[in-house]
Structure formats: structure tokens, C-alpha cells
């Protein structure tokens, strides 16, 4: 029997797509190679990591890759297509000509530079949302899974939180606190917390029935120590997988918020902001949306591929569950 | 059975109450006078006093919550200071495009994804199987608005097959209504197709290994009957479940798609209301979408018994 919406997995693609056949290994007898070897042998893990590292490198080395200020407005060089030449006066008053690789937007800002710097915001948001929502969800899940009296109250609240579609919840939260990087991170992290809590709680509930936990209780081990020594280690592999998927959907959600105009302030170079800026001129300059869109897609794809690969190698139980 | 139905319906009430509590608390936790926040920048002192009166702000928080819920149950969602109209009529005006988009997307996705997923499972490892899998991985990473703009660029700007943006009411002509609905449906449908196709593939694959499928083949049933009558029929429960779970994706997608295609629906209303800080509208729309999500999943849960007579409660 199913309880309310509660028994539904979240709307992260990972939970919905877990392949029930993926984890079944027909050859049980052979000793398994070490975890690092198995990860290195997984194509989607390796490909995902390489792509993520390339994008991270682009963000970190942004000032080296492009000398153009991503926020500098240039009224003379507005709305240029990719590869067009613009001329402007530099600080010394000299007239310089240069080619804009990806064109400029309606304020004359260099799209290439904005795209390169945009990688920073995407990755920061993705990583911070994943870390905070997993940390908070882990704590709530451990405590509520272990203390029965707390459990029903916490889980009813989580059910309610999960019934609100995450984009709507995030939009509403940002609108209440005003647009800033921190507000966006908090607004995206909150809808993810219940999914982590559910995952952790289900692990706690199954682990606390194990004989070694019973043994620990019977010799008088204090509860915090049981949680830390016996329960916590069992949550690590599934949480790494979950964190990766959260990272991917957070990057996507940040871009959506920025695109809708309710995210990070518009002058900040983010892929969503470049696309929002490009909406008005889309028919003439479609690359203003298509280029950052391609980078965004590639990044999310890389993160999701890493997640799929990690799920298959680290956590066969999770892939069998759905 | 009826006891289960009643219990299942009753279980929805606490969930909705918690949703209402969260939406209610969101506004109360922001700094400042809620009446002033709801009234907006242009509200006069008299307006604010009126709002305070309506919401019972001088009463304790507990009663305020139930006054608010009572108002909603009687169809009073408050007044939008931005549109200068009751929120309820605002929602009624905007509901048609959203419903049209949601229904066309679910229909298209189901009609396309279930056969695709079944075929992929039936021909496991073939090019069609690999194609479906690759499509589903990629679709989950392409944001709706990027798909939308790619479609506009290719099919509207370059080929001129479809209007770039806009919506036409169904009353103004069915042809034009469908014509304008094609691109948004395709954009929004992509991720949904991926989701359903993948779930169909997985569950059909599982059923195809069952003994009764082998028996059906052994007794000489035509393959068509084996796959449709035995395999797909028994794989129906997880497929329908994922369609319901995906409603959350669909609602999120509607908000974005309506902005991309300039469709005057509820999703667009949400974004406009948030940008205008029109809180009564934001609260009402969030409640409405959440109720829709919970109710769709309730219906799906109740459908299980019809789909799979083995399930007894």
C-alpha cells in the first residue's frame, strides 16, 4: 500500500531512471576488483569526470582564457554576430579593433567572455547545493530515522515539501528574499532536502535492525556513537550518487531561475542570464541563446553521466530498487 | 477495497495541510508586515488595514492559518494588487492554455513513448534500443528552454512551418489552436517522452523474462499478442506510476515553456506574479499546482487495482 505522494521518488532524473537490471551481476564467485579500478573502467564515469574537469578548468582559468571583462558594457559594439569585428576606444583613448568570437549582446558585452565566466556560477551553485542539501538531509534523516517519535512529524513535513514542485518552491523562495547568489543556492537546496532525508531514513531503518547494531545497543553504546560508527558509513555510497544528481539538477534549476529573471542579478555572467538577455534578439542572433544553452547542456550531461556511472559501480542496491 | 479508497483519500488531507502550512509560513517568515507585503508598493494605509482585517492579522497565528484556509476553500484567494482583480478569476482566465499544454504533452508523450519503450525492450541491444537509451540520457540534460529555442530556430525561423510564439484560444478555431500548440508540446514533451520510454523499456524487459510469457509463446500465441497482451499489460503499473511522478516535471516545465513561447497560462502568471511580488497570486498558484500534483497521484494510486487485478487492499 502506498502512502500519499510520499512514496514517489523525487524529480531528479536519477531516481526515476534507475535501471532495475543494472546492478544484477550474474557471476558472484569472482573477487571484485577495487572500487577505484571499477570506477576507472566505467566509461560514463571517466567521460563525465573529464568533461567536468574541462568545464571547471574553463571557469578557474577564465581570466587567462579571455581578457575581456564579462560585465563591461560597450554601446558602440552592440548586437554583433559571432566572428564580427568591433572597434572601440581603450583606456588610453586609442581606437582598437577586435574580433568577437561569439558576438555581443544588446549591451555590447562580450558573449565569449560571459560564457567562459558563466561556468563559475554554474559549478559553484551545483556543488554548494549538493553539499548543503546532502549535509542537512543526512542530519535530519539520521536523527528522524533513529528516533521514532520524531520520525512521523518530520516525515509529514517532508511529504508536504515534496508535494510542491521544486521549480515553483525555488521561485517563490527567491522572490521572498531577493535575488542573490546565496538566495538562489538556499532556494534550490531546500526542495532537494526531503529527497535526501527519505533516502537516508530508509537506510537507517534497515540498518538499525542489523545484528551488529543490536549488539552495540546491548553493550550500552551511546546512540550518537551508533549513528556515527555503524549507520553513517552505510549511507556514504548512496549519498555520493544522490549528491551528483542533485548537482546536475541544481545547475539546471539555477539556469532556469536566471532565465526567468528571478535568479542571480542579471549583470552577473551566468549561462541562464546570457540566455535571458538574448531572448529579445533571438530571431536575429539565435547564438546568444544556443551557445550558452549548449554549454549548459554539456555540463549537466557530464554530471548526470558521472551520476549514472557512480550509481552502477558504487551502489548496485540503489539501481535495483526502482 | 472501499475502505482503502477512503483511507487513501483521507491520507491526502494531511499532506495538503502541510503544503498549505509551508506556503503560509513562507510569507510570515519574511521580515515586515504581511499585510504591507501582500498589499504591494502602491497600497494605501486604508488598503493595508482592509487586508489586515481580511486575514485576521490581529488574531493568533493559529487562527490566521485557518482563516486563510477557510477563505481558500470558499474560493476566496484574495485580491491581486498587481492585476487589481480577485486571484480566483485571474486563475480561471489563465487555466485553459496550461491545461491544453499539459494534456497535449501527456497525450503525445504516452502515445510515442510507450510503443518506443516496448520496441526497445523487445529488440534489446538493437539500434532502436540504443537510440532510445541515448535519447533518454541526453533529454534529461537539455533544459526545456534550450529545446524550445532550438525548435523555434529550426522550425519557425528557418523553415517557417510554425508561428514563433503565441497562443490561440480553442474557441478561436481548432486549427490555429493546434498549430500554435505543436512546438511548445514538442519542447515540453521531450523530457517526458524520455522518462516514460525508459520506464516502459525497463518494466517490459522484466516482464518478458517471466514464465507466463514463455508459456504464451509455447502455446503458439502470435508475438503481437504476447507483447501487447501479456508483456505490456503486466508492465502497466510502473509505467502509469512514472507518468504520475513526472507530473512534477511537467508542472516545472510548464512554467518555463509558457515563458519561452509567450503563452498566457498559469506558468506565465506565476513568473509574472513573482516578478511583481504579487504574493496572493504566488500563494494561490503554488497551492493549485501542488493540489493538482497530489490529486493526480491519488488517482493513479487508485488506478492500480484496475490496471492490475492482483493488487487487493
Boltz contact constraints between the chains, C-beta under 6 A:
constraints:
  - contact:
      token1: [A, 2]
      token2: [B, 301]
      max_distance: 6.0
  - contact:
      token1: [A, 4]
      token2: [B, 11]
      max_distance: 6.0
  - contact:
      token1: [A, 4]
      token2: [B, 12]
      max_distance: 6.0
  - contact:
      token1: [A, 4]
      token2: [B, 15]
      max_distance: 6.0
  - contact:
      token1: [A, 5]
      token2: [B, 294]
      max_distance: 6.0
  - contact:
      token1: [A, 5]
      token2: [B, 297]
      max_distance: 6.0
  - contact:
      token1: [A, 8]
      token2: [B, 245]
      max_distance: 6.0
  - contact:
      token1: [A, 11]
      token2: [B, 248]
      max_distance: 6.0
  - contact:
      token1: [A, 11]
      token2: [B, 249]
      max_distance: 6.0
  - contact:
      token1: [A, 13]
      token2: [B, 140]
      max_distance: 6.0
  - contact:
      token1: [A, 16]
      token2: [B, 195]
      max_distance: 6.0
  - contact:
      token1: [A, 17]
      token2: [B, 198]
      max_distance: 6.0
  - contact:
      token1: [A, 19]
      token2: [B, 202]
      max_distance: 6.0
  - contact:
      token1: [A, 20]
      token2: [B, 202]
      max_distance: 6.0
  - contact:
      token1: [A, 156]
      token2: [B, 14]
      max_distance: 6.0
  - contact:
      token1: [A, 156]
      token2: [B, 18]
      max_distance: 6.0
  - contact:
      token1: [A, 157]
      token2: [B, 18]
      max_distance: 6.0
  - contact:
      token1: [A, 159]
      token2: [B, 15]
      max_distance: 6.0
  - contact:
      token1: [A, 160]
      token2: [B, 15]
      max_distance: 6.0
  - contact:
      token1: [A, 160]
      token2: [B, 18]
      max_distance: 6.0
  - contact:
      token1: [A, 160]
      token2: [B, 19]
      max_distance: 6.0
  - contact:
      token1: [A, 160]
      token2: [B, 22]
      max_distance: 6.0
  - contact:
      token1: [A, 163]
      token2: [B, 15]
      max_distance: 6.0
  - contact:
      token1: [A, 163]
      token2: [B, 19]
      max_distance: 6.0
  - contact:
      token1: [A, 163]
      token2: [B, 290]
      max_distance: 6.0
  - contact:
      token1: [A, 163]
      token2: [B, 293]
      max_distance: 6.0
  - contact:
      token1: [A, 163]
      token2: [B, 294]
      max_distance: 6.0
  - contact:
      token1: [A, 164]
      token2: [B, 19]
      max_distance: 6.0
  - contact:
      token1: [A, 164]
      token2: [B, 290]
      max_distance: 6.0
  - contact:
      token1: [A, 165]
      token2: [B, 248]
      max_distance: 6.0
  - contact:
      token1: [A, 165]
      token2: [B, 251]
      max_distance: 6.0
  - contact:
      token1: [A, 165]
      token2: [B, 252]
      max_distance: 6.0
  - contact:
      token1: [A, 165]
      token2: [B, 289]
      max_distance: 6.0
  - contact:
      token1: [A, 167]
      token2: [B, 252]
      max_distance: 6.0
  - contact:
      token1: [A, 167]
      token2: [B, 255]
      max_distance: 6.0
  - contact:
      token1: [A, 168]
      token2: [B, 286]
      max_distance: 6.0
  - contact:
      token1: [A, 168]
      token2: [B, 289]
      max_distance: 6.0
  - contact:
      token1: [A, 171]
      token2: [B, 274]
      max_distance: 6.0
  - contact:
      token1: [A, 172]
      token2: [B, 282]
      max_distance: 6.0
  - contact:
      token1: [A, 172]
      token2: [B, 286]
      max_distance: 6.0
  - contact:
      token1: [A, 175]
      token2: [B, 274]
      max_distance: 6.0
  - contact:
      token1: [A, 176]
      token2: [B, 30]
      max_distance: 6.0
  - contact:
      token1: [A, 252]
      token2: [B, 143]
      max_distance: 6.0
  - contact:
      token1: [A, 256]
      token2: [B, 256]
      max_distance: 6.0
  - contact:
      token1: [A, 259]
      token2: [B, 145]
      max_distance: 6.0
  - contact:
      token1: [A, 260]
      token2: [B, 259]
      max_distance: 6.0
  - contact:
      token1: [A, 260]
      token2: [B, 271]
      max_distance: 6.0
  - contact:
      token1: [A, 262]
      token2: [B, 274]
      max_distance: 6.0
  - contact:
      token1: [A, 283]
      token2: [B, 157]
      max_distance: 6.0
  - contact:
      token1: [A, 286]
      token2: [B, 153]
      max_distance: 6.0
  - contact:
      token1: [A, 289]
      token2: [B, 149]
      max_distance: 6.0
  - contact:
      token1: [A, 293]
      token2: [B, 146]
      max_distance: 6.0
  - contact:
      token1: [A, 297]
      token2: [B, 141]
      max_distance: 6.0
  - contact:
      token1: [A, 297]
      token2: [B, 142]
      max_distance: 6.0
  - contact:
      token1: [A, 300]
      token2: [B, 141]
      max_distance: 6.0
  - contact:
      token1: [A, 301]
      token2: [B, 141]
      max_distance: 6.0
  - contact:
      token1: [A, 304]
      token2: [B, 140]
      max_distance: 6.0
  - contact:
      token1: [A, 304]
      token2: [B, 141]
      max_distance: 6.0
